[in-house]
Amino acid sequence: MSFFSATWPPLWEALKIGIEGILRAYASILFANRLWVGGLFLLATFWFSNIGLAGLLAVVVGLLSAQLLRFANLSSGLHLYNSLLVGLSLGAVYQLDQYLTLLIVLGAVLAVFLTVAVSDFFWRLGRLPALSLPFVVVALTTAFSAQSYGNLSHYLTPLAPIDTFVNPFFDNFLIALGSAFFSPHPLAGLILFVGLLITSRYLALLALAGFSIGHWVFVILTGDPNPTLVAWAGFNFILTAMALGGVFVIPSWAAFFLALVGAALAALLTAATQSMLLLFGLSVMAIPFLLTTFTLLMALQHRQALAKPWLLLERPDLPEKNYERSRLAQVRNGGVASLPLVMPLMGACQIYQGFNGRFTHKAPWQHALDFFVTEGGKSYRANGKEVEHYFVFGLPVLAPIAGQVVRCVSDVADNAPGEVNTKRNWGNFILLRTTSGLHVMLAHLRQNSLKVEEGQWLQAGEVIAACGNSGRSPQPHLHLQVQATATLGAATVPFHLSSVLLKRDNATQFCTSVIPVEAETVQAAVRDARLATPLHLPVGRFLTYQVNETNTASLPRRLQVDLSLDGRLTLISDQQASSAFEELSGVLAFYDREGEADAFLDLWLLALGLTPFSSGSLQWSDRPSLALLPLSRWQKLFCLLRYPLGHGLQSTYCRHWDSKKEVWFQLGEHRLPLWPGKTLLAKSSAMIKPNVGCCQLSLQMDQYCIEAQLQGSGLTADEGIPGWEQRI
């Protein structure tokens, strides 16, 4: 009994990982990620039992090989799906017997080795995915080997039915989709399409659009193609459009156009390669898909500007998730093509001249900011006849971003107020080259105040000089701009300021990203430990709440902080819902809501999803996902139709300190426009207590209400780290 007690949990865990890896291997052929969708795809391959059994045998052999060789992350299926494709391809040509079994075993093992090797090489080459390249190499190897392997018996794949299933075009699409699993039958393709449609409606749209364009181009290039060739080659158009339009890029109109271009190019390559391969009795397999996808993804990495479509090679995902991450990142961090900078001066500053300013900030130098300091509407004390009278003169200048000093000048004399030096327009300046290749210019610095030298590497926030009045500067101020090259006078490019307090309309707003305009006052947001400490969420921290929800009994709930395999901090609920978060630049920010439905975690994300640690009465805005709202089924269906890729709420927050109760009250209003004249409104509240944390949460929308009361918090014990728990 003791033996089974000791071995059963490890065996069960290994079996669970293996099953997950196998199902994800099936799902990943069409870029899906749900286990049950992988199971659906597995069933589709058994429309032809010989093909289904051969594929299952190959993926099991690949799994066992990867386990014996101790390759990591087996549950992802990344090591296995090329082995699966090898088995499916062989099962579509040869009868499954002991001879084919040997060939499948050898091919599956080779595919695992090749997948690991090729994946590492392609990542180093240009952060490219290996995709099904290992399968193509192994399939070609086994195909040529099988031609001299006399013991194999050919398997005649049953032809697709002659009768129309839906209509001729859609039948061809389904057959081509089924061919991605070497099962060219409309019913097999329909099963795959249903799984794809449930996984991602946008991928399903790309599949249809890609096949339409690819089929049209293929017919034009080949005249009257054999339907069998279209059936066995058409999946290349589908996969290319899906990869280039939604998986490895952020969805947009530019990405959709790229998907159509990719499908057309895949059709061209299919027409070019099929004749050559048919001489050897081979199909084009996935060669057109691979050549087109690799070529376009690598070429797009060499663009000079961050233009659409934007690539997502480091973390590809379903297009809906790609779009949501991009949308939220742009709201919080500024546009993809805009460089984030921190404040270059300490304290509150006013914008003397902004983008497209009245004086000198004109195209092609329109992206620039001039900072100065005013008190009582004036920028100077006394009579203002000396540069020393100006409040900004001599103030420390900070590096607005990490980078290397590529050029600097410090010998230009400061002008008397009202005078300018047009021969040396920039005066004393520092030019930094950032890791992105862009250059940041800080100009009109004080003579001989530079604390850096050329070639020196700087960190953001490091004191580098003092503000002055050199060059074309009639009064002391700091000029800040970003340019593409190191050439003086080069055209400027967009940038924005990150994590600042902006005074606007007699209120102080916290902005994660902003481009201030003329006369606005801006300063760096300062982290208040009284707020940051109780809301700090280290690994292992857990929070317990008592939750009351409309029409639901009061329940104890728990949140736990964990560290994911890719190094992200995540807040996980006891219902296996999760959200990643960061504590950077004086703000707590949550993103990537994943997992099961959980109204309690969604309450936390709506009330605290973006929380600055700056003290004082603040206002700010955010655009969290509409999926966080407690919508009815009909509301969800309506939003699904109107916002197929998702949408952000119009969320506004305010926070104030209650001196009597000694707590901060953080209130939020979340609006979702449905149609003209109809907007859903939800109100959230959070009560934050020093030395305790968020002790109360609530959300109200229409007749729905959910409230949570903190019961306790603690830290889960770990090796070398003692655990503790505190009841509230």
Order of alpha helices (4+ residues) and beta strands (2+ residues): alpha-alpha-alpha-alpha-alpha-alpha-alpha-alpha-alpha-alpha-alpha-alpha-alpha-alpha-beta-beta-beta-beta-beta-beta-beta-beta-beta-beta-beta-beta-beta-alpha-beta-beta-beta-beta-beta-alpha-beta-beta-alpha-beta-beta-beta-beta-beta-beta
